[in-house]
Amino acid sequence: MDTNEPLQPSDLGTKEYWDELYTRESHNHAENEDDEGTIWFSESNAERVVTRTLAKLADHGFLSREGERASRFLDLGTGNGHMLFSLREDDDEDEGPWMGEMVGVDYSQTGIELARRIADTSTTGEALRFETWDLLTQDPGDWFQDGFDVVLDKGTFDAISLAQHDDGSSHPCEVYRDRVERLVRPGQFLLITSCNWTRDELVRWLAPDGSGELAFYDEAKYPTFMFGGKAGQSVVTVVFRRRAADPK
């Protein structure tokens, strides 16, 4: 069976890097409230691709935008919270925004403080919750409840795959898999966007042998480019579905 070669550790895999980044972005936001900081993978229009993928899941009856059955969202590595704000104001194809409970978590306290300040000044920030939390080392807080219909990851797995790894211990990507699958309600979805890994590599990390909780469900479509006679793309968004609970 093919296996993935771990990436070399990088500053992007350290908490110090992200604390410094969000400190700078917080300073910029304090000087100009219109400056909300980095929008990850904006060059690939990833947020729009994600929202359209979610719309397809809603069309198939798996998710609901509003009402008593409105889908619950968790945004891993939320940073400035921009992904959740985008979902609150999404009007793609006149379908309207996603109005269910939304929680954004990040291990950078400075990032969470920035997201909360933006929420306080945004018309789309109402009822969004932002909490400091380290996926790899901490148990979920009371915000977890019974899990989420959608768990979003836009670059967090990439950062984790660049973290320092001690020989003899589980690789951070393996720890991620074991912990993230518990966040997803049975039968529901993890959407992971990456610029470091291909679709097949993500499947090998997160659903390596078909025996775990997660299974490959779909891949979102991005524009492709040609290089050396082969088609490729700079970003992938892969949809995983957690296995449904066994009937009692």
C-alpha positions as CSV (number, residue, x, y, z in Angstrom):
1,M,0.0,0.0,0.0
2,D,1.3,3.5,-0.8
3,T,2.3,5.7,2.1
4,N,2.9,9.4,2.4
5,E,6.3,10.8,3.0
6,P,6.1,13.2,6.0
7,L,7.0,16.8,5.2
8,Q,10.0,18.5,6.7
9,P,9.2,20.7,9.7
10,S,8.7,24.4,9.1
11,D,8.0,27.6,11.0
12,L,4.5,27.3,9.6
13,G,4.0,24.4,11.9
14,T,4.8,26.3,15.1
15,K,2.4,28.2,17.3
16,E,4.9,31.0,17.6
17,Y,4.6,31.7,13.8
18,W,0.8,32.0,14.0
19,D,0.8,34.1,17.2
20,E,3.1,36.6,15.5
21,L,1.0,36.6,12.3
22,Y,-2.2,37.3,14.2
23,T,-0.6,39.9,16.4
24,R,0.3,41.8,13.2
25,E,-3.1,41.4,11.8
26,S,-4.7,42.5,15.1
27,H,-2.6,45.7,15.0
28,N,-3.6,46.3,11.4
29,H,-7.3,45.8,12.2
30,A,-7.1,48.2,15.2
31,E,-5.8,50.9,12.8
32,N,-8.3,50.0,10.0
33,E,-11.5,48.0,10.8
34,D,-11.8,47.2,7.1
35,D,-8.6,45.2,7.2
36,E,-9.6,41.8,8.5
37,G,-6.4,40.0,7.6
38,T,-5.5,37.1,5.5
39,I,-8.0,35.1,3.4
40,W,-6.4,31.7,3.0
41,F,-6.2,30.3,-0.6
42,S,-7.9,33.5,-1.9
43,E,-5.9,33.2,-5.1
44,S,-7.8,29.9,-5.8
45,N,-11.2,31.3,-4.6
46,A,-11.3,28.4,-2.1
47,E,-14.0,29.9,0.1
48,R,-16.4,30.1,-2.8
49,V,-15.5,26.6,-3.9
50,V,-16.2,25.4,-0.3
51,T,-19.6,27.2,-0.1
52,R,-20.7,25.7,-3.5
53,T,-19.6,22.2,-2.3
54,L,-21.8,22.8,0.8
55,A,-24.7,23.9,-1.4
56,K,-24.4,20.5,-3.2
57,L,-24.6,18.6,0.1
58,A,-27.7,20.7,1.0
59,D,-29.3,20.0,-2.4
60,H,-28.9,16.3,-1.6
61,G,-30.6,16.6,1.7
62,F,-27.6,16.1,3.9
63,L,-27.3,19.7,5.3
64,S,-29.8,22.4,6.1
65,R,-29.2,26.2,6.0
66,E,-31.8,27.3,8.6
67,G,-34.6,26.2,10.9
68,E,-34.7,23.7,13.7
69,R,-32.4,21.3,11.7
70,A,-29.9,24.0,10.7
71,S,-26.5,22.4,10.3
72,R,-23.8,23.0,13.0
73,F,-20.4,24.1,11.8
74,L,-16.9,23.9,13.3
75,D,-14.0,25.8,11.7
76,L,-10.6,24.3,12.7
77,G,-7.8,26.8,12.7
78,T,-10.3,29.6,12.2
79,G,-7.7,32.4,12.6
80,N,-9.6,35.7,11.9
81,G,-12.8,33.7,11.3
82,H,-13.3,34.8,7.7
83,M,-14.6,31.5,6.5
84,L,-17.5,31.6,9.0
85,F,-18.3,35.2,8.2
86,S,-18.5,34.2,4.6
87,L,-20.9,31.4,5.3
88,R,-23.2,33.8,7.3
89,E,-23.4,36.1,4.3
90,D,-23.4,33.5,1.5
91,D,-25.9,34.2,-1.2
92,D,-24.6,32.0,-3.9
93,E,-27.5,31.2,-6.4
94,D,-29.9,33.1,-4.1
95,E,-29.9,30.2,-1.6
96,G,-29.2,32.4,1.3
97,P,-26.8,32.2,4.3
98,W,-26.1,29.3,6.6
99,M,-27.8,30.2,9.9
100,G,-27.0,27.2,12.1
101,E,-24.7,27.4,15.1
102,M,-21.0,28.1,14.2
103,V,-17.9,27.6,16.3
104,G,-14.4,28.7,15.3
105,V,-11.4,27.3,17.2
106,D,-7.7,28.0,17.0
107,Y,-4.7,27.3,19.2
108,S,-3.6,30.9,18.8
109,Q,-5.2,33.1,21.4
110,T,-4.3,36.2,19.4
111,G,-6.2,34.8,16.4
112,I,-9.3,34.1,18.5
113,E,-9.2,37.6,19.9
114,L,-9.0,39.1,16.4
115,A,-12.0,37.0,15.3
116,R,-14.0,38.1,18.3
117,R,-13.2,41.8,17.6
118,I,-14.2,41.4,13.9
119,A,-17.4,39.7,15.0
120,D,-18.2,42.6,17.3
121,T,-18.0,45.1,14.4
122,S,-19.6,42.8,11.7
123,T,-23.3,42.5,10.8
124,T,-22.6,38.8,10.1
125,G,-20.8,38.0,13.4
126,E,-23.9,37.5,15.5
127,A,-24.2,34.1,17.2
128,L,-20.7,33.0,16.1
129,R,-18.6,31.6,18.9
130,F,-14.8,31.7,18.9
131,E,-12.7,29.6,21.3
132,T,-9.0,28.9,21.9
133,W,-8.4,25.2,21.6
134,D,-5.6,22.9,20.5
135,L,-7.0,20.0,18.5
136,L,-3.9,17.8,19.1
137,T,-3.6,18.1,22.9
138,Q,-6.9,19.2,24.4
139,D,-10.4,17.8,24.9
140,P,-13.3,19.8,23.4
141,G,-15.1,22.3,25.6
142,D,-18.8,22.6,26.1
143,W,-19.1,24.0,22.6
144,F,-18.8,20.4,21.3
145,Q,-22.2,19.2,22.4
146,D,-22.9,16.1,20.3
147,G,-20.6,17.1,17.4
148,F,-20.9,18.9,14.1
149,D,-22.6,18.4,10.8
150,V,-19.7,20.1,9.0
151,V,-16.1,20.4,10.2
152,L,-14.1,22.7,8.0
153,D,-10.3,22.7,7.7
154,K,-8.7,25.3,5.4
155,G,-4.9,24.9,5.8
156,T,-4.9,23.6,9.4
157,F,-3.9,20.0,8.4
158,D,-1.2,21.6,6.2
159,A,0.2,23.4,9.2
160,I,0.0,20.3,11.4
161,S,1.8,18.3,8.8
162,L,4.7,20.8,9.1
163,A,5.0,20.5,12.8
164,Q,8.0,19.0,14.6
165,H,7.7,15.3,15.1
166,D,9.6,13.3,17.7
167,D,10.8,9.9,16.5
168,G,8.9,7.0,18.1
169,S,5.7,9.0,18.7
170,S,2.6,9.2,16.5
171,H,3.0,11.6,13.6
172,P,0.9,14.8,14.1
173,C,-1.1,13.9,11.0
174,E,-2.1,10.6,12.6
175,V,-3.1,12.3,15.8
176,Y,-5.2,14.7,13.8
177,R,-7.0,11.8,12.1
178,D,-7.9,10.2,15.4
179,R,-9.1,13.4,17.0
180,V,-10.9,15.1,14.1
181,E,-13.2,12.1,13.2
182,R,-14.7,12.4,16.7
183,L,-15.8,16.0,16.0
184,V,-18.0,15.0,13.1
185,R,-21.5,13.6,13.7
186,P,-22.1,10.1,12.3
187,G,-23.1,10.4,8.7
188,Q,-21.8,13.9,8.4
189,F,-18.8,15.7,6.8
190,L,-15.2,16.9,7.0
191,L,-14.1,19.3,4.3
192,I,-10.4,19.7,4.1
193,T,-8.6,22.2,1.8
194,S,-4.9,21.7,1.3
195,C,-2.0,23.1,-0.8
196,N,0.5,20.6,0.5
197,W,-1.2,17.3,-0.3
198,T,-3.1,15.8,-3.2
199,R,-6.5,14.1,-3.0
200,D,-5.0,10.6,-2.9
201,E,-2.5,11.7,-0.2
202,L,-5.2,13.1,2.0
203,V,-7.2,9.9,1.6
204,R,-4.1,7.9,2.7
205,W,-3.7,10.1,5.8
206,L,-7.4,10.3,6.8
207,A,-8.9,7.1,5.5
208,P,-5.9,4.9,5.0
209,D,-7.3,1.4,4.9
210,G,-11.1,1.8,5.0
211,S,-11.4,0.6,8.6
212,G,-11.6,4.0,10.3
213,E,-14.5,6.4,10.9
214,L,-13.9,8.6,7.8
215,A,-14.3,7.6,4.2
216,F,-13.7,9.6,1.0
217,Y,-16.9,11.1,-0.3
218,D,-16.1,13.7,-3.0
219,E,-13.6,16.2,-4.3
220,A,-14.4,19.8,-5.2
221,K,-13.5,21.1,-8.6
222,Y,-10.9,23.8,-9.1
223,P,-9.5,25.2,-12.4
224,T,-6.5,23.1,-13.6
225,F,-3.3,24.1,-15.3
226,M,-0.9,22.3,-17.6
227,F,2.7,21.7,-16.7
228,G,5.0,19.3,-18.5
229,G,2.1,17.8,-20.4
230,K,0.2,17.0,-17.2
231,A,-2.9,18.7,-15.7
232,G,-2.7,19.9,-12.1
233,Q,-4.1,22.3,-9.6
234,S,-2.5,24.3,-6.7
235,V,-5.3,23.6,-4.1
236,V,-7.5,20.6,-3.4
237,T,-10.7,20.4,-1.3
238,V,-11.6,16.9,-0.3
239,V,-14.9,15.9,1.3
240,F,-14.8,13.0,3.9
241,R,-17.9,11.5,5.4
242,R,-18.0,9.9,8.8
243,R,-19.6,6.5,8.9
244,A,-23.2,6.5,10.0
245,A,-24.0,5.0,13.5
246,D,-25.1,1.4,13.5
247,P,-28.8,1.0,13.9
248,K,-29.9,-0.2,17.3
